[in-house]
Amino acid sequence: MTANWEKTGTNDGALTFTIAQAEIQKGLTTAFNKVKGSLNVPGFRKGKVSRQVFNRMYGEEALYEDALNAVLPEAYEAAVKEAGIDPVSQPKIDVVSMEKGEDWTIKAEVTVKPEVKLGDYKDLTVEKQDREVTDEDVDARITREQEAQAELVIKEDEAAEDGDTVVIDFEGFLGEETFEGGKGENYSLELGSNSFIPGFEEQLVGTKAGESKDVTVTFPEDYQAEDLAGKEAVFKVTVHEVKAKELPELDDEFAKDIDDSVESLAELKEKYRTELTETKEKAAEDAKDEAAIRQAVENAEIVELPHSMVHDEVHRSMDEFLNNMQQQGISPEMYYQLTGSTEADLHTQFEGEAETRVKTNLVIEAIAKAEGLEASDEDIDNEIKELSEAYNMPVDQIKRVLTEDMLKHDITMKKAVELVTGTAKEA
């Protein structure tokens, strides 16, 4: 085989290669065996016609298309290897020549991975992350627990205040007409929760049980129901009950009710401080690592990202997102209807993130190559063992799902990431 790579653009080019007669003959045999079973030739039982008779009757050229399909994948892979290129999309194949008795010449239009010019990626300095847990942080955690344990107590003949819960009936009108989704009965609404249309909850502050009130609001311009967006509506509201939160006392008994492993409020606060410190430390480390990787990517130069790589990443993200939705019982059609969006809108939503991920992966791969990072057999064995334990799957099943090449790539990428993050400093 001879293979020649000629660039025609930043990341595009033409790969011209030949397929030798020995491979062509194998392909012709495969193609003939594929069609002979369906041939009805006088003097021969079905499927028993010889190759020589077939060639006389139909011509060997009748097998060329099927023969090319049989030998092309392996020939293309060999040509890619010989040319030393790294394609990122399916090639567009053109036949240059398929003369009888001669090697075939094929041209493939190919998009390859872009060249990455690395900048600084080791010993980077990133912004210092906040790791301190304050008394206010601990008190806020205690307050959240206190709020969660609060009881709602009916206020007798008292006006509703911000933070109170009102039990209401409501019905919305556009002019004289009601609209879908604008009606509710015995609905519990916490005033100040901002769970209703802006302006609705504020107008119920000051109301008492047994009172009725017209609440006038304007739907936001970007409201998901397009027939309501930007329009003024009047809700006729009846208040049945007004309830106030009654918070438990912050004392040792409260602490023991919240966590039976502690004996006092002071002990609970100390436990929360330890938990918050661990959480904040991990978040700070994650933020530091993300900042280091982001800086390494920003320091690198890629002239142009192949559209096909971004396109594939967008659709991978879309498929993952929609699969998660379906696991919650929401089909793609239902999601688009509920959000008032389209497949094109979702594509646009994921496009920016996809470009960032593609560039990040390319830079990390380039770092691994520049540093000569590789995955050893021991690395692969350890990775398989960890995955087996993490997903509770037999080792043999892990090996069937993930090829050795996939594992090598993932491990090498991890090593490159660890090189960048492990040498980064905060300042």
Order of alpha helices (4+ residues) and beta strands (2+ residues): beta-beta-alpha-alpha-alpha-beta-beta-beta-alpha-beta-beta-beta-beta-beta-alpha-alpha-alpha-alpha-alpha-alpha-alpha-alpha-beta
